[in-house]
Amino acid sequence: METPAGDPQASACRLVGWKADDGGRVQLELSDDAGSGARAEVSIANDGTVRLRAGRSLPLPFETHLGREPWKTTPAVARARDGSGIELAWEGPLGCATVEIEAAPFAVRILDRGGREQASLTGLRCTPDGGARLAWAARPGERLFGFGERNGGLDKRGEKLLFRNRDVHLRVGGSRYLSIPFVLGVVPGDAAGAARGLLLDALGPVEIDAAATRPDTILLETRSDGIDVAFFPGPTPADVARRFTARVGRTPLPPLWALGHHQSRWSYGTASQVRKIAGELRRRRIPTDAIHLDIDYMDGFRVFTWNEKRFPDPKGLLAELEAQGLRTVTIIDPGVKRDESFPVYREGHQRGFFCQKDDGEEFALRVWPGDAALPDFNREDVRTWWGELHRPLIEAGVAGVWNDMNEPAGWRNDLRVGKLPLILRGQDTGELVQSDPREPDRDVPHETVRNVYGLQECRATREFLESARPGVRPFVLTRSGAPGIQRHAAVWTGDNASRWSHLRESIPMLLNLSVSGVPFCGADIGGFSGSCTPELYARWIQLGALYPFSRTHSMVTSRRQEPWSFGPRVEAIARRALELRMRLMPYLYGLFREAEDTGAPVWRPLYWEFPDAPDCAGVEDQLMLGPSLLVAPVVHRGARQREVVLPPGRWLAWDDDAEYVGPRKLRVDAPLERLPLFLRAGALVPSRSPVLHAGEQPAEPCILEVAPGADGAADWIDGDGETTAYREGALARAPLRLRHRAGGRLRLELARREGDLALPRRPMRVVVRGCEAPDAVFLDGRNLAKGGRSPGFTFDQGRVHVIFEDTGQGHVLELEPAP
Ligand code: GLC
């Protein structure tokens, strides 16, 4: 990024006039050194989020044209400050902010309730090409997280980052498939006001200099359309997430099957291969819920077709798979083969639905089917048409859609070496024009709206799936995206390789994506290209089984990557890893529900749960799965031990209940069979006995794992797993509460279930870990008998198992003495 001349914080603009409109917006008239005018607008939302838009002319808002909620301002009243400048303030139950606008030089300062500065935005400059720059002061000791999907480490402070969606081969650095210019700033150890967030919202590419050029300044820069930033106050990362996702959207609860394991390869290219994979998955009892069909199911890579030779009866095949508990997900790329005899192309062409070049000719992108035309997803009529094209797929029984190559990606030339396309990257989209989503009749250079191409495609796909199968939760997976992509699709991180470094890197990458609003994310387990080794696959599936989106995928030329491809030992490891996912499904389901409710991610960096522990802030080879489970995977070849940074508090090892007290560093044994996993004291983890797929009834549907040692609270969420009825209240929620009194009793309350979902009485097993044999166990005040009969309890290897029938009416369980 080019550095602005002189002090980046020094504004070239000053305020020359202002007025407040009725809607709580302050409109500002600015002038720069050269006498050129600029316009800006400041407003506050009812949760204390502050938005600043500025440019030579005021940029038009675009959020509603991407399907997001409109920006709702509060009726905050602006007043002139003594001397010069303006003040705008809001305080309400959801948040507050005071904004001080300084006149010369122009600056915007955001203060909290106590008058402490939360953010300082200075140095506004409007560039002749329509872009703008703004400086945001970095705090001393502040770590900068988020930034969507990026390579490298967790903390991006000191890096210059370009956000431009592009196809990146084998994970080279720089901008990637998906751009979320969102910054989560955290000052570790500073509990008061530790976290804050900022979104540089744009349709096209932007750059962020994360205090690289000047250690005290984060530089925000756009190339067109002025600048549009939103500031989200903390003080905790969860507060920032709630505000940020209220603005860009949250992930609706996925169908339960989509939370299972997905098995994919480029490609399971014939019906008989697909049958064989499904048969093996079931014969070998590998928990899996979905099979993905990559590009070879199509006829000559023509989207929305089937190769009739290789897939003579898709409907029959998919029904067979479904009967085995396997859903089918098919890939759809945006490129439509330019072939006059192909009805999809003919229709799109005749109706003028494809993007053009600036000379008015249809643009051709070279991609799998050869020359392809690109639908202009910024137009509603195009999105509706595109969605409708999926109808035959869903009629054939396709359960989910995988949107790939939607940056959009193509190449300059493709020489084929046997089956493998040798791709010369760097396709030129320079002459491409597209509709402006705000004004669909107006063509603008594609570059200025490039980053929302994939998002708009996913939106079209999801909206169609919702309308075609009313009440059924859709599943869409995408490679490309922009802020808010999580409303429409799950995200996988594209083409990685079977390398240890890529296994390692998947952790900071998915954590940063998670805190950027995208909870449903994953990397290709085993690596996409290259040949995975048995050991690498074993370690990858152990971690990947706990990715929020868990899919094994591999490239056409790579070694096969089914769980059984690496011999019986690794197959057993994979089965066990996936069984753990299946055990934890009720916990995961609750976390996804929480993500929809509050924007909190499923995968959380350690600093999220332990903001006061400075040692946790930089940890990037461990993660929290929700609030209760610490995952410390083995990510180095040959390692059979690893060091674990244990955050403050008491912890129990998942496998053997060994007890540790943090903060401390710990060396743990991790033979190939073992994933180091720890339960936090106070944890209440809803689980069940493992099943092979979402549709199977578990032998034990309700097992509550309890880690004593601290108070705890959680919700047990139950729903039908498939439909959207939960939005109308058809979801059972049982609040759980644990009270731990050393020397006294351990008390577990399962409150009466809330919600309209009627659930039968069901057997419940509560497992209290890390205990001595109790003197007595009480259920609803009744002294329980020891023994395997319900209601009753057993004690075995430091665990108390209490079994009883959960009526849903509320129960209280007590252990004496508390462990
Ligand atoms: C892209 C995708 C990859 C897919 C391949 C063929 O490289 O990232 O997942 O297998 O295209 O469709």
Residues whose N, C-alpha, C, O or C-beta is under 5 A from the ligand:
A	BS01	GLC	W266 D294 I295 D404 G494 D495
